[in-house]
Amino acid sequence: MSNQATPAVLGLEIEAAPEDITITVEGIRKPLTALDPGEPIAPGPGLTVYTSAYGGTIRLPASCAAVQVAADLSVLQVVRPERHISSPLWREAGTIRLIIPRGGLVLVALGEDGAHDEARQYLESRFKPGDRLKLRKHGELIAIGELTCGNHPQIVLDRHAMFSTSEPRTTITGTIRRLPRGTSVELRLDGQHVVIREDGTFSATCALSPGANYVGLALAAEGQTLDRSELAIFCRHGLERLAERYASAEDKAAATSELGESTDGDGNPDGAIIQQQKEAARTDTSAGRADGGERSGAARQSQGEQRSPADLRGSLGDVQAWDIEAAGTTLPADGAARAQQSDAGQGGSRQRPEVILWVDQGANSRRFQSPEQVETFLRQARSAGVTMIVLDVLGVEGFVTYRKTTLTGRPHASRIRAAKKAGAHPELDLLELFVAYGHQLGLRIHASINVFAEGSILYGEYGVLNEHPGWEEQLRSPGDGGEIKRQRESADPGVVAFVNPAHDEARAYQLRTFEEIMTNYKVDGIVHDRSRYDNEYADFSETSRIKFEAFLAARGKRLRHWPDDIYVYAADMRINGPLLQDWWEFRAETITSFLAETRELADACSRSTGRRIEMSAYVGSWYERYYEHGANWCSPRFQPDARLSLEPAPLYTPSYLRTGYTDHLDFLIIGAYQQTAGEIDKYVTQAQIVTMGELPIYTGLAVGQLAGTPLLAEACRLALQRSDGIMLFDASHIDDWGTLRAVLGQE
C-alpha cells in the first residue's frame, strides 16, 4: 500500500540506541523519507520504513541494508548486503524477502552506492540485535502504532503513558483517531464507561492510591477490542517514606546551635582552615596564581572569630533557620535515624524540595584558584536557591581535589595534564574549603566519588591504575570475537577505565577512599558515582570466575564451560548461555554488597564523629538498562508489573530483585538527561515506581543541554513538582545566576 504523505514532511525520525548510554542518553537520529511505499521498490536515498500495515512480508533489492524491529522497538536482526547477497535462502532473482514483525517494522536503506550512502552506513554501523530504538514525531516520542496508515481506530493520549502526580486524583485526556462513523464504539477506563465527544476527544478522572497505579483504557466495538492503552501513574499524595532526610527536629536545632563552631578533624576552626589555604594560595607563585582579591566580610569574620547563629542568620539575609544545617548533627547510636517516616505528598508535611548543584571535577578545574573564588561561588549558588552542593572530589582519572589522602595516597588533580581538565590549584584543598564556607552559608556539602573508575582512556590519564594492572576489568566483547581481553587492550574499550568490582584489593582501596574523606572532612554525605561495572562485557577475569563458581555452588549449580556458559557470539549476535541469569545476579550482588559495606563504614564514621553522614548514589535514569552494569537500584521489595515493559522480562526474578540496593541509601539522584518533558516525566516516574517511593528521588537535569531553551524552566518545574528535588549538572554550565534564580523561583 502507498502512503502519500512523506514522513520527512511529517517530522518523523528514527533514533538509534546511544553508543554508550552512560555518556549520552541520546542516539543518532535520521529522518524517515518514505513510509510503506507501494511496489515496485526502486533504489533511492534515505530511510524507508515498512510497518505491518504494509503486509506480513516485504521483498527488497538484494543490495539493500535492512533492520527488523519488534513491536517494542527492539532490534531483531540487521541485514547487511555482504551477509545475504550470495545466499540462495535470501536471494531470489536479485531480491530478498523479509518478514515484517507483527506490530513492528522494517527499516530499509535502498541506496545503490553503499560506500557513499549515508542511510545505509547508518543502519550497518549504528544498529545491533537487542538495541532499543526510539521513534519521534517533531521531537516527541511516539509508538509504532502512530506510524501505521490503516483505518483502524487508535487511542492517542495527550501525555506520556507514564507520569507522576502529587494529587490524589488525575484526569486522563486524549483523542480517538479514525473514529468509525455509524458504528457503536465504547471506551472504558478500567471497566468504567468514558464519553467520547463528537470530535473524538475524551476526558476521564480516576482516583489514585499512594505509590504505583496501573490504569487501562480499552476501545471496543461490538464486543471486539480495537485498541488498548496502558498507563503507569505514580501518586506522591500521602506517600510514607522509609527514610527521612533529617533525624528529627531536635537534630535540626542542634545543627543550628553548632554553626560557627565547626571544626576539622584536628579541631581547627573553619576560619583557621580558610586562612591557612589563603596563605597557601598566595605563596604558590610558581604557578602564577593570584589570591582572587579582597575577602568578603563573612570570610574576614570567620578567621578565628566565633559567630553566633543569630549573627550568621543575619548576615545571610533570607536564609531561614530551618534551612541551616551544619555537619555536627547528632546521630542516634544505632544509626536508625534514616528509618524514620516522613510524608512526601500533599497529604502531609512535605519537605521543601532539595536543589542540588553538582560541581564536576574536570569541568571546573580552573574555576577555583583561591579561597575567595570558592566563597563567591557558594554565595552565588545559595542566593540562587541551591541547598546542597555535590563536589566531585575523585574524578574518573583517579585524581582527587582534597589533600588529606591519609589512607590511599591518591595523587592530586593538579597532576592531570589533559588540556580540558588540567589547571587545578596544587595547594588548595577544595573539599576543605567547600565544607568550611558551605557550612557558614547553611549549605550541605556532599562529596562524590567515581567508584571503580580509575582512568580516562580518552585522555590517557591514570592516577593509580598503572600501579595495579591486575585490578583492571577484563572484557568479553563482540569486537574481540569473544576473546577475553584487558579493557585497554580491547577493541571496545570505552572511554573510562574500570577496575573489577569483584577484586578484593580494588574494593578495599575504594573503601579506604570513602573512609579518608569521612574521617578527615566534615562532609554531610558521600555520593556513589559509577559504583558499577563499565558495561555488560565485564568482568571475565580469573578472579570473577572463581567468585562466580562460589556463587553458583551456594545455589547448588556448577560452572562447566567458562565463559561459554554465560554467552557466546555468532558474528555480532550474542547467544545466551544456561548461566546468564545467574551471571546477572552475581554481578548485581557484587555491587550491592559493596554499597552495604560502604553504608556500614558511613554509619561507623557517623558514630565515631558524632555527626550524621548520609549516603546516596547517582545513577542513570534508564533502570531498564542498568542490569548491564550490575547496578540494581530498585527497592528489594519491588514487584515488576508487565505494563512497565521492563525488558528482558525473564531477568526480574525474585532473587534478582532481592539485590536491589536502595535500603543502603538515604536518597537517590537520577540523571534524567532526556531532551523532552515527556521523557523526563517518564523516567522520574519509573524511578519512583521501582524504588517504591521508599526514599527521596532527586531529578538530575543536564544544564548544558537545556540552557537557553524553554525546556530548562519546564524541566525544573516538573522535577520540583514530581520528585523530591532537583540536581543541576553541572556548575560549569551556569553562566547567568540571575536566570537560575528566576528558573528556581527565587526572583
N, C-alpha and C positions, 0 to 999 in steps of 0.2 A: 504494500500500500504506500501511497505517497503523501508526504507532509509538505504542504506548500510554504508554510512559514519557516524560515530558516532559524535554527537555534541561535546562531550568532546574533541575529537581529533581536531575538527574544532575550538575549543576555545569559544564555546557558553556558556553563563551564563544567569541565571535569577537573577534579583536583587529585593528584597522585598523593600517595602516603608520603609524609616527610622523610627525608633521608635519615635523619636522627632526631626523633621527636623530643629528646631531652635537650636539644639545642634550639630547635624551632618547631612549633606545632603546625605550621602551615606547609603544605606541599606545593609543588609547581602546578599552576593552573593553565589549562588550554581551552579555548572556546570550541564548542561543538558546531561544526559547519553544516551538517546535514542530519536530519532525523528521519529514520525509516523511509529512505527514498525508494522509489519503485525501480524495477528492472527495465532495461539491462543496466548492470552495475559497471560503471566505467571508472578507470583510474582518474584520480584528481587529488588536489592538495587538501590539507586539513583533516579533521577528525569526523568520521561518520559514526553515528550510533544507531544500533538496531535494538528495539525492545521487543518484548513478547507480543506487543500489538501487531508487529510485522508478521509474525508467524513463529513456528517452532524451530525452524532451521533457516540458515542463510547460506547461499552459495556465492563464494567470493573469488576474485582472481588469486591464483596461487602465489603471486609475488607480494601480496599484502602482508602487513603485520596486524595482529588482532589480539584482543584481550577479552576473555569470557569473565563476566561479572555476575555474581549471585544476587539474589533479591536483597540481601543485607549489605550490598556494596562491597563484598569481599572478592578479591581476585581468585578465580578458579584456575585459570590457565593463561599463559602467554604464548601466542603462536608466532614464531619468527620464520621468515621465508627459508632460511638456511636449514631449518629443522624439518620442514614438512614438504618442501618443494620436490624432493626426489622420492618421497614415499608414495607407493600406489594406494595406500589407505587414505591419504589426504588428497591425492591429485587425480582428478578426472577431467580430461580434456582441458588442462590448464587452469582448473578451478579447485577450490577446497570447499568442503561442506562443514559448517559449524552448527552445533546446537545452540539455540538461544535459551539460556536457563529460564525456567518458569519464574516469572516475576522479576527476572534480571535483565541483562543487556549484553551486547557485544560492541566493543569499541573497535573501530577499524581505521587504519591508515592506508589509503589506496594509492599513495604516490608511487610513481614508477622508478624514480631515481632515489634509492634508499640512502645513498651517501649524502644527498643534499635535501632530503625530505625531512623537515623538522618534526612533523607529526609522527612519522614512522620511527625516528630516533627516540622520540618521547615515549612511545609505547614500549619499545625494545629495551630502553635503559632505565625507565622510572617505575616499572611495574614488575611485581613478582608474586607468585602464589601466596595467598594469606594476607596480602596487603588490604587495608580498609580504605576505600576511596570516599570522596565526597562529591555530591552534585550540588551545584549552586545556580541560582537564578537571581541576577542582579546582586550578586554577592551573598545572598542568603541561602542557607541550606534547604534543599528540597529532597523529597523521596523520589524513587524511580517512578512511582505511580503518577507523579505530576508531569512526566515526560510523555506518557502514552497519549496517543491521539484517537483512542477508541471512543465509543459512545456511552460507556457505562458510567453511572453516577459515581461521584467521588466526594468524600468528606475532606474539606480543606480547613484546617484550624487557623485562627488569626495569630497564634503564637506557637512557640515550640511546644512539643508534647511533653516536655519535662521542665517543670518550673517550681519555684518556691514562693511562699507567701507567709506573711505574719498574721493573716486574718483567719478566723475560724470557718469562713465560707469563701468560695471562689466562684466566679462566673466564667463559663467556657463559651466562647463565641467562634463562629466560623461561617462557612458557606458550603452549600451542596452544589457542586459543579455538575453540569449536564443533567439537571433535574428533569426527569421524563415527564412529559405532559400527558394527561389522560390516564395516568397510572397512579394507583394509591400507594404512595411511598411513606414509610414511617421511620422516624428517627427516635432512638431510645438511648438514654444515658443510664447505664446500669439498670436497665429494665423499665425506667420511668420515661413516659412519653415526652418528647420535646417538639414544640411547634416549629415548623419550617415556614418562614414567611414567603410571600409571593416572589420576592427577588432571590430566594434561595438561601438567605441568611438565617441563622438561628442563634439563640442565646439560652443557656441553661445554668442554673445555680445549684451548687451542691455543698453540703456540709462536709467539713474535714475533721479528722482526728489528729491529735498531735503526732508528728512523725510522718512516715511514708503513707501515701494514699494512692491507690491504683483505681483508675476510672476508665470505663469503656464506653465508647459511642458505637452504635450499630445502626446501619441504614439498611432497611429491608423493604421488599415489595412482594406481595402475595406469598409470604412465608419464606422467601428466599433472601439470604443476606447478600446485599450488593457491595457493601464496603464496611470496613471497621477501622476505628482509630483508638489506640490505647494511650492513656496519659498517666504519667507518674508525677505526683504533686507532693512536695514536702511542706508540711504545715508546721510553722515555728510557734504558733499560738499555744500557750500553756505547756510548752516543752520543758521537761525536767532534765537538768544536766547531771551527769555523774561527776563532773569536775567543775570546780569553781575557781575563777581567776585569783581571788583573794581568799586567804584563810578565814578571815572574819572581820567584822567591823573593828574589833579590838586591834587586829593586826594593822589595819589602815591607820588607826590613831597612833599606834606605836611607831609606825613608819614615819608619820609626820613629826612626831616628837624627836626623832633621831636626826632630822635634817640639820645640817650644819655641824654634825658630829661624825660624819662619815670618815672612815679611815681605811687605809690599805691594809694588806695582810701584816705589815710590820708596825702598825699603829701610827703611821704618819697621817696627819690631817690632809684632806683633799687639797687645801690651799698649798700645803708644802709640796705635794706631788706636782701641782701645776707650776709652782715656782721652779722646782728642780728641772722640769722639762723645758721651761722657757730658757733657763740658763744653758741647758744642753743645746737647744736650737741656736742660740746666739753664738755659742763658741764653735759651732760646726762651720767654720769659714772655708774649709777645703771644698765644700760643695757649692759655695757661693750662695747660701740661703739666708734670707732675712727673717727677722722675728715677727713680721706681719704688722707692725705699727703699735700704737698705744693701746694698752689694755682697757677693757671696759670697767665700769665701776664695780660690777659684780666680781670680776676677776681680781681687782685690786683689794676688795674687801676680803676675798677668800684666803689671802695669804696670811695664814696664822691667826686670823681674826674670826672668832666664833660668832655665828649669826643665829638668832632665834628664828623659829618657824614663822613667827609673825613678821619679822623683818624680811624674810625670804619671800613670803607671800606678797608683801607689799611691793617688793622690787619686781615681781613677776606680773603685776597688773591683774589680768583677768583669770589667772590660774586659780581654780577652786581648790579648797583644802582636800577634798576627796580625790582630786586628780594627782596629788603629790604622793609619791611612794619612793622611799629610799631603799637601799639594799639591806637595811638592818631589820627587815620584818621578821618577827619571831615565828618559828615553826614548831608545832607540837612535836614531841619527841618521836612519835611513831610515824610522822610524815603523812598523817591521814587527812591533812587539810584539803588536799585536792579531791578527796572523795565526797566533799560536801555537795549539796544540791543547790542549784540556782535556776531561776526561770529565765529562759531565753526568748520567750514570746511575749506578746502584748497581754497575755493573761496574767502576767506577774511583773516584778520589778526588773525589767531587762537592763543589763549592764550597758553603760554608754559604749557605742561601737569603738573598737580599737582602730587607730590609724597608725600603721607601721611604715616606717621608711627604711628601706634596705640600702646599705652602703657597701657596694661591691668593692672588693679589694683592688683588682686590676684597673677598673674603670675610674677609680678615684685616687690612684696612686700619687698623682702630682698635686692634688687639691689641698692637702693638709701639710703645710711646711712650717707651721708654728702653732703653739697652743691657742693664740688669738684666733687663728682661722678655724680651729675646731669649735671654739666658743661661739664665734659669729654664726657658723653653720648651724649649730644646735639651737641657738636663739631664733634663727630664721625658721627652722623646722617647727619649733614649739609654737611660734606665732601663727604658723600656717595651719595648726590643728593637729600636728603629729603628737602621738602619745608614747610611742615606743620606737627605739632605734635598734635595728639588727645590723651589727657591724661584722662584716666578713673578715674574720681575723686569720683564717687559714684558707688560702686560695687553692685552686686545682693544681698549681705547680708545686705545692708543698712548702711554701714560704709563709711566714707569719708577720703580722703587724703589731706584735707585742714583744717585749724584751725579756720577760721572766720565763725563759724556756728551761726551767729547772729540772724537768723530768724527761724532756725529749731532745734538747739541744738543737731544735729546728732552726734553720737559717732564716734571717730577717728578709723581708720583702725588698729591702733596698738592694739586694744582690741580684734581683731579676734584671735581665738585660734586654728582653724583647721590647722593641720601641713602644708598642701600645700599652705596656704595663709597667715600664720602668719609671723610676722617679720618686719612690718612697723615701722620706727623710730617714737617714740611718740612725739618728739619735732619739727620735720621738717614739714614745710608747703610745700608739694611738688608742689602744684599749684602755690604758690607764687614764688618758685624757678624756675619752668619751664617758667613762664611768664617773669621773670627778665632776666634769661640767654638766653632764646629763643629770646626775642626781641633784645638783644645785638647782636645775631648772624643772625638776619634777618629772623628768623623762626616765623611763625604764630602759636599761641597756642590756640587750641580749647579744651574746657572741655566737656567730655562725661558723661552723667548721665543715669544710669539704671533706667528708669522711670517705676513706678508701680511694680518694682521688689523690694521686701522688706525682702528677706530672702533666705537662702540656706537650702532647705530640705535635700539635700545630706549630708551637713556637720553640720546641726543643729545650724546654726548661724543666729540670728535675731537681727539686730541693733535696730529697733523700733517697729517691728510688734507685739511683745508680749504685748506692751503697748496699742495697738489699735486692739484687735481681731475682732472688728466689721468691720474693713476695708478689711479683708481677703476675697479673692474670694470664692464663693460657686459654686460648680460644679454639673453637672448632667451628669455623665459618664456611659458608659456601664458596667464598673467594679463594680459600685454601684447599678446595676439593675434599674437605672432610679431614684433612691433616691437622693435628693439634700443634699450634704454634704460640710462642710468647707474643703478647699483644703487639709490641712494637715491631715484631717481625712478620706479622700477619698482613695479608692483602687487604683486610678490612680492619685496620687498627683503630678507626675513630679519631677523635681529636684530643681526648683526655685519657691519660694512662691511669689504670686502676690496679690496686693490689687486691689479692684474693681475700674476700671476707671470711673464708674458712681457715685461713692461715693463722695459727695461734700467735706467732710473733707479730704479724701485721696487726691483728686485732688488739693485742696488748699495747702496741705503740699508739694506736688511735685512742685507746682508753687513757693512756698517760697524757695525751694532748688535752683531752677533756679535763682531766684532773688538775693539771698545772694551771689551766685557766680558772677553774672554780676555786682553787685554793689560794692563788696569788692575786686575784682580782675580785672586786665586789660586784660581779655581774649579777643581774636579776634573772638571767636564764641562759640556757645553751640551746642552739638550734642545729639539728642534724640536716645537713645538705649532702646529697649524694650518698646517703647510707644505703647502698645497694650495690648490685653488680652493674657493670657497664652496659651489658646487653644480654640477649638470650643465648649468645655463643659462649658465655663464660660460666663457670671456670672448669676446665678439664685437666687440671694439674694432677699429679700423683697424690698430693695432699687431699684434694677434693675426692679422688677415687676412694682413698682409704676411709675417709669420713662418711662417704655415701654408702660404702659397704656396711659400716657400723649402723648407719641409719636404717638400712634395709634389714639387717639382722634383727633389729629390735621389732621389726614388723613381720618377722618370720619369712623374709624373702632373701633372694640371693642374686648377686650380680654375676652373670655368666659370660657376657660378651661386652667388654669395655672398649670403646664407648658406644658401640652399636645398639646396645640395649636401650639407649636413650633416644638416639635418632641417627639416621644416615642420610646422605644426599644422593639424589638421582638428578644429574645436571644441577639446576638451581632450585629444585623442589626438595623440601625436607620430608622424609618419610619417618613417621613417629615409631619409636620402638616400644616394647612392652613395659618399660620402666619410666617412660616420660613423665607420667603423673607423679610418681614418687620423686623424680628429679625436681620438678617444680616445687613440691612440698619441702624437700630437703633444703633447697636454696632459700625458700621463704622462712623456714625455721632458723636457718643460719643468720639471716638478717634480724629477725625478731628477737632471737636470743642476745644479739649484740645490743639492741635497744634496751632490753631488760637489764643487761649488765651496766649500761650507762645510767639507767634510771636508779639502780641501786647505788651507784657511785655518787650521783647527784644528791640522793637522799642522805647518804653518809656525810657528804660535804656540808649539806644543809644543817645537819645535827651538830657537826663539829664546830661550825662557824656561828650557829645561832641565827642564821638568816635563810629565808626560803629561796631556793634556786629552782626555777621552772625548767622543764624540758619540752621541746617541741620538735617538729620535723617540717621540712619544706619539701614538697613533692609536686610532681606534675599532676594536673587535674584529671588526666586521662587514666582513671583507675583501671579501665578495661585492658590497658596495655602494660600496666606496671608489673604484672606477673613475670614478664620477660626480664625484668631487672631484679627479681627476687624480693621485691618490697611489697608486702601485703598490708596496705594501710587502712584496711577496713576494721570495724569492730569485730572481735571474736564471736560476738553474738549475732552478727549479720546473717540474714537468710535471703538469698537472692530470689527475685521474682522474675519469671520469664519475660515479663513486659519491660524489664530493664535492658534486655537484649545484650547481656554480658556474654562475650564470646572469648574463648571457646567454652560453651556451656558445661561440658564434662569436667572442666577444671575445678569448678566450685563445689568440691566435695566437703563434707563436714570436717575432715581432717585438714584440708587446705584452709578453710575458713577459720579454724582454730588458731592459725598462725597470725591472724590479724593483730597488729601491734598497738592499737590506739590506747589500750589500757595503760601503757607506759608513758603517755604524753599528757601534758597539760593543755595543749592546743595544737592545731594543725594548720599550716599555711599551704594553700594550693595555688599553683601557678596557672591561673585562668587566662592564658595569653592568646585566646582566640580573638578574632577581629570583628565579631558581630555581637550585639547584645543578646540575641537569642542563644548563641553558642555559650556565651559566658554564663547565662542563666541556667542552661542545661547542665554545665559541669559543676556549678555551685550546688545545684540540686542533687546531682549524682553523689557528690562528696558527702552531703548531709545524710543522704539515704544510706550509703554504705557504712558510714560511721554511726548511724542511728541517732544522730543528734546528741551523742553522749559527751562531746567535748566541743569547745568553740572552734569554728572554722573561719579562717581569715582568707579573703579572696585576694590573690596576687594579681596585679594588673601591670602590663608592660607599658610604662610611661613613654618610652621611646617610640613605640609603635602608635600610641594613641595621641601623643602631643600634637596640638594644632588641629585636632578633629573634634566634631561634636560628640563622638563616641566616648571621649575621655570623661566628660561630665556625666553622660548617661551611664557608663560603666561604673563610675564611682558611686552614683546614687543607687544603682542596682546592688552593688556589693554591700553598701552600708545598710540597705533595707533588708536584704535577703540572706545575709550571713552575719557573723558577729563582728565583722570589721574588714579592714582593707589593708593590703600590703602594696606599697608602691615600689616597683622595681624599675630603675633604681635611682639614687640621688644624682648620678652623673647626668641624667636626662632632664633635671629640673633646672631651668634657666630663669623662670619667672615665678617667684614665690607668691606674688600677688594673684596670679592666675590660679595657683594651687589653693590659696586661701579661699578664693571665690568658689572653686570646684568643691571644696570641703565644707562650704557654708560658713566660713569664718569672716566673710565680708558681706 
